[in-house]
Amino acid sequence: MAKELHIDTLPYWSESASMPRFPKLDRDDQVDVVIVGGGISGLTAAYLLTAAGKTVALIERERCAAVDTGHTSAHVTMVTDRSLTDLVNSFGRDHAQAVWDAGLASIEQIDAIVRDERIDCDFAWVRSYQHAPIGAKPADERKTFEDEANLASELGFDAEFVDEVPFVGGPGVMFPDQARFHPRKYLAAVARTITDRGGMIFERTAADEFSDKPLSVKANGHTITCGYIVLATHTPLVGNAGLVGATLFQTKLALYTSYVIAGRIAKNHIPDALFWDTADPYHYLRLERHRDYDVVIFGGEDHKTGQASDTNVCFERLERTLRSMNGDIEITHRWSGQVIETPDGLPYIGETAERQFAGTGFSGNGMTFGTLTGMMAADRVLGRQNPWSHLFDPARKKFIGAAWDYIRENKDYPYYMIRDRFAGTEGRSERTVPRGSGRVLKPNGQQVAVYRDETGATIVRSAICTHMGCTVDWNEAERTWDCPCHGSRFKPDGSVIAGPAESPLKEIE
């Protein structure tokens, strides 16, 4: 048995990074937008709106990034709790593609903020694996995984059936373009950027009263008048929606508690990837890298909130399951968070009253759908079209039979101008190339040498050696393109290091 450390009941994120502190609201004010809630939804909205020149006041009842966002496992994935097959069967191919596109756009948004603000938050594009339940017979779901991978590829997403999932074994689906990060480090930098731009953040400031004449929020005995309200509180407040409508809306939400444990393991013992199984409730696992060790973050054991008499049992079952996969682990943290389900499996993101925007029902995709809420709220305030507004409308009806030329109708949205950079079929996407590394890809059958630097920028060259036409390979240790036939070597930008080749790798579009 491994030596046990003190087990902390606070989330790992709270112990490993600090958030800046902000004052209480102590005056009346007037702004363009009041945002209620200081998690990933609210801070993303504030970041985008201040970037667009809007005046913003964000109020948070407790501390920013400390409640729902603070209790995440920080999986960043487009893959929803409902399978893609289920989405297609329920909503049609266009709507199903739109759901995953929204998640992928959210990951790209996080990546863009990380790059633009140069945030050190352990962000990395990583592979993810969906696999059979731990301890189940792996052959039972082989056909399901094959079908799911094929469907994802047909809809334009990178996905590949694998016979043997790393670490856990058995068949599954690999999705290469997902991510992980440290949410507290990320949001600490986002919050500082907001205030540097003139945005205001108030903590220990609960919204006590809402009014629509004039539109305003009262908190700490003071009133902030505004032109728009964004409710970013995970479980949405009534606001100006009216008690009857808000109560009816609440009946469509099911709240579940999910449990997470974290602990130290030997470095590089588990691949740096996201894992989740198909059990009900499912388990999920990811890593957080350190210099001398890794931290494994493992969760599951979901149940409806308030319906477990002994929650310690949930943690104990999680620990037994994790130790069955890897016994040499020092458990250091355990905590629980809350996820919100909707009847159709899709989040509600949109207006719940005139000039009032809210987002909820993120299921297991809190980081992506939370970011999406911030993106969609900003678009709404700024009067911009958003391709997912109909899809996630809180007042939506079911989409069965609805005709919708999704791509054509939304092709001018900025996401679609860059979609092909990081979505397509496996082997075609530049996002399959880790930062600081190179890969030979085959778009349309053409051999292409793609290098991605640490910022995510790419250099694309022909993978054909200019000596005798062999295909170069990436040398990870030396960070060079090497020809296996006659030994020519090239820099990441294709220039010659050593012959017999005399000309650089050819530039291509």
N, C-alpha and C positions, 0 to 999 in steps of 0.2 A: 504494500500500500504506500502510495506517495505521501510525503510529508504534507500536511495541510497548513495553509496560511490562514490568518484571520479572514473570515468570510464577511465581506461588507454588504450591507443591504441597500446601499446606494448604487445606482447604475455605474458601470465602469467609466462612462463618459464624464460623469461628474467628478470622479477622482483623478482623472488624467488630463484635465484641461480646465481653465477658468474662463468665465464670461465677464466682460466689463459690467460694472454696476451703473445703474441709471437712477435719477432722482424720482421721487413721487411727484405727481401733478400737483402744483401749488398755485395755479392761476387760471383764469379764463383765457381762452385763445380762439383763433379762427384759422383754419387751414383748408386746403383743397380736399384732403382725405383723412378720415380717422380710421385707423386699423386697430381692431380689438383682438389681441392675442399675439404673443411674442415667440411663437414657434416657427417652424420652417415656412409655413404658409404666409404668416404675417410679415416675417422679415424678408422673404422673397418679394412679396408685393411692395413693401416699402423700398427695397433696393431698386426695383425696376421703376417705380413711380418717381423717386427722387432723381434717378438717372434721366428721366424725361422732363425734369424741371418742376414737378408738382411739390407743393408743400404738404408735409405728412406729419401726423402725430400718431405714434403707436403707443397703446397703453396695454400693460400686462398685469394681471391680477397678482402674480407671484414674481418669479424671476424669469427672464427670457431663456428659452431653450431648456427649461427645467422640468416641465410637466410631461405632456405627451411626446413631444419631440425628444425630450431628455431621456425617455425610457424606451427608445427604439433599439433595434439591433443593427440598424443602419445598412440593411440590404438596399441597394439602389438598382432596381430592375424594372424592365417593361413587362415582364411575365406576370400575369395576373393570377390571383387565387383560383378563379375559374379558368379552366383550360381553354386554349384557343379553339379547340373543337366544339366545346360547349358554347362559346361566344358565337361562333359561326352558326351553329344550329339554332340558337335563340334569336340572334339579331341580324344574321346575314354576313357575307364576306366583307363588304365595305365597312360596316360598323365594327366588326371584329378587328379589321386592320387598323381602323381609326383609334381604337382603344390602345393597342400596342404602340402605334405611332405616337400617341400622346405621352406614353411612358418614356419612349426613346427620346422624344423632344425634351422631356424634363431632365433626363440624364445629360443631354447635350447642354442644356441651360446651366446646370450645376458646373459642368466642365468649363463652360465659357466664363462663368463668374470666377472660378478658381484661377483660370489663366489670366483674365483681365485684371484681377486684384492681386495676383501672385500670392495666393493663400496657401500656406503650408498646413494642410489638413489631412495628409495621408491619402489623398484621392488617387485612385488608380482604376483604369479600365481592366476588368478581369473577366475570366470565363465564369459561367455559372452552369450548374448541373441539376437537373431534375431527375430523381432516381426512385426506385422502388422503396417501400417502407423498410426500415432497418430490421433485419431478421426475417424478412419475407422471402419466398421463393422468387428469385429474380426473373425467371422465364415467364412468370404469370403476366407481366405487363410489357413484354417485349413488343408485341404488335401495337399496343397503345402508344408507346414511345416512338416507334417508327412512323406511325400515322401523324402524330403530333409534329414531329420534325419535318415531315414532308409538307404538311399544311403550312407551317410557318415559312418554309422556303418559297412555297407558291405565292404567299402574300408579301414576299419581298424582305423577309427578316433572315438574318444569319442564324441557322440552326442546323444541327447535325446529330443524327442518331449515333450513339456509341455503344459498343458491345460491353465495355468495361469502364465504368465511371471510376476515376481516380479516387483513392482512399476508401470509398464505401463499397466499391465493387458492383458487379451486375450491370445490366443495360440501363440506358437513360437517354436524355437529350442534353446536348451541350449548346449553350447560347453564348457566343464569344463577346458580345458587346455590352456587358453589364458593368457595374462599378461598385466600389466601396469607398467610404471616407470616414473621417472622424467628425460627426455632426456638430459637436460643441466647438471644436477649433474652427470649423467652417463658418458657423453662425456668429461666433465672436468677431471674426473679421468682417462679415457682412454687416453686423450691427455698427461697428466702428465706421465703416464706409458710409452708412446711412447718416450718422450724425455729422461726419465730416462734410457731407453735402448740405447740411442744414436741416435735415430731418430730426424730429424730436422723438425720443423714446422715454417713456415713463414706466417705472416698475412699482410694485406694491400699489397699483392703481386699478381697482376693479370698476368696471362699467356698471353704474347703479341705475341709470335711467336713460331712455332713448326718446327722442322727439322728432317729429317730421315737420314741425312748423315753429321755428326753422329747423332744418335737419341738424341734429346735435346729439352729443353724448355727454352725460353728466357723470363725473367720477371724483371722489375725494371732496365733494362739495363744490366742485368747479365745473364749468361748462365749456366744451370745445364745439364750436359751430363749424360746419363743414359742408362741402358739396356732395360728398359720397361717403358711405360707411362700408368697410370690409370686416366681416365677422370671421376671424381666423382662430376659432376656439375649439376645433376638433368636434366637440358636441356643440352645435350652433346655438347661440342665444336667440331669444325671441326677437329682440331688437324692435323694429317697427312693423314686423310681419303681422301682428295681431295674435292674441292668445289662442283663438280657435284654430287658425291656420297653422300656427307653430306647434300646437299640441298634436294635430293630425300628422304633421310632418315628423314629429318625434316618434309616432307609432310605427313609422317605416324603418326605423333604425334599431338594430340589435347590437348591444354592447357585449363584447367578450374580453376576458382577461387572458393575457398570454404571459408565459413565464420564461425568464432568461437566466442562464448562468454563464459565468466567464471564468477562465483560469489560464494559468501559464503552462505552456508545453515547450518541448525542445524545438529549437528553430528549424524550419523547413521540414518538419515531420508531416505536416498537412499542407496540401497545395493551397496557394493563395487564390482562392476562388469562392464563389457562393454555392452552397448546397441546400437543397430542400427535397423532401421526399413526398410521396403521394398518399401518406397515411391521413386519417381523419380523426383528430386534428393532425396537421403535418408538423414535422420537425424542420428546423432551419439552422444553418451553421455558416460561419464566416471567420476570417482571421483579422487580427490587428497586429501588424509587424512591429517588433522592437529590435534593438541592436543585438541583444544577447538571447532573446527568447521570443516566442510568439504568444499572443493571447487568442485563445479560441472562444468564440461567442456562440452559444448554442441555446436554442429556444424551442418552445412548443407547449404542449399540454393545455391548449386553449379550452376555456369553458365559458358559458354565459356568466357575466359578472354577478357575483353574489350567490352563485349556485354550487360552491364547493365548501364543504364544512371544515376541511383541514387543508389549507393551501400549502402547508409544509410538505405534504405528500406529493404535490405537483413538482416541487423542486427536487425531492428525493428521486422521483421517477426519472426526471431529466438527467440527474447526475448518474443514475445507474445506466441509462441508455448511452450517455456520452462515454462512460468508462468501459462499456462493452465494445466501443469503437476504438478507444485509446485509453488504457488504464493509467498511463504515466502523466497525470495532470494534477496541478495544484489549483483547486477551486478557490477563487479570491473574491468573487462578487456574485450576487444573485438579486434579481429584481423582477418586477412585473410591470407590464404596460397594458394599455387598453386599445383594442381594435374595434372598429365599428363596421358592421355589415349592413348591406341594403338588400331588399328582396330580389333584385335582378343581378346583383354582384358588381354593379358599376357605381362609382361615387356620384354624389350630388354636388355639382359645382355650378353656381350661377346665382342669379338674383332671387332672393326670397321676399323682397318687397321693393318698391320703387327706390332706386339709388341705394340699394343695400345688397351686398354680394356675400355669399358664404360658400364654404366647402366642407364636406363631411363624407363619411362612408368609404374611407380609403382602404378598408380591409388590411391585407398584409403589405400594401404598397404605400405606406405613409410618406416615405421620403420622395417618391416620384409624384404621387398625386398631391402631396402637400406643395411641392414645387409648382406643379401644374396649376393649382389653385391660385398661387401668387401670380403666375404668368397670365392666367385668364382674367383675374381681377384687374391687373394692370391694363390689359387690352380693353376691358369693358370701360374703365374709367377714362381711358384715352380715346375711346370711340373707334377702336380698331377691330376689324373682323378677326374672329378666332374660329378655326375649323372644328373645334370640339364643343362649341357652345350648345348646339342642338343635342349632341350625344349625351352630355352630362347634365342637362337642364333639370333642376329639381322638380319641375312640373311636367317632366316628360311622360309620354305614354310609351308602351312597348313598340319596338321598331319593326316587328315582323311584317314582311311584305312591303316595307317602305323602299321606294326607289330613290337612290342617292348616288350620284356620280361623285364620290368623295374626293378623289384626287383632282378631277377637272374643276370642281367648284371651289377648291381651296388651294389651287396651284400657286397663287401669288403670295400665300403666307410664307414668311421667311424660312420656316422650318423646311419647306419643300425645296427651297433653293439649295439646301445643303444636305438633304436626306441621303443622296447617293454616296456622300463621303463616308457615311458610317452605317448604312443599311443596304442590304442586298443579299446575294447568295454567298454562302461560305466560300472563302477564297477570293472574293471580289472586294470585300470591304477593307478600307485602310484601317478601320478601328480594330481589326483583328491583330494589328501589329502593336505590340507593347511599346510604351514610350522608351526611348533610348535603345531601340532595337530595330532589326530589319527582317523582312520576310519576302520571299518570292511569291507573288500572287499571280492569278491567271484570269484576269477579266477578259471575257470573250476569247479565251484560249491563248491569249498573248502572255508571254513570260515577262513579268514586270518586277523589278527590284524596288521595294518600297522601304524607305527608312523614315522612322518617326522620332523626332528629337524629344527632349524632355518637356518642351512646352506643348507638344502635340502636333507641331508643324511637320509636314511630310516632304520628302524629296523622292521623286519618282524617276527612275531610269530604266532603260532596257536591261533585262537580266541576262542578255546574251553577251558573252565575253567577246571583245573586239579582236582577239587573237585568232581563234579557230572556231568560234561559234558555239562553244559549250555554255551551259547554264551555270551562273555563279551561285554560290551558297553564302549565307550570312554567317560570319564568324563572331559569335557572341562575346567571346573573351577579348578579342582584339578590336571588335567593332569595325570590321572590314568586310567587303565583298571578296570572296576567294573563289578562284576557278579550280575545280577539282581535276581538270584534265591536264593542264600544263603549269599550274601554280601562279598564274597572274593574280595580283591583288589590287583592290580598288578602295578608295575612301568611301564613306557613306554618300558623298555627293557624286560618286562615279569617277573621280579623277584617279589616275594611275599612281599606285604606290610602287609596284614592282612588276617587271615584265615576265614573260615575253611580250605581253600586250603593250602597245605603244600609244593607243588612243583611249580616251575615256569611254565609259559606258554611255551609250547614246541617250540623249534627252528625248522624252516622249510626253505626249499629253495624257 
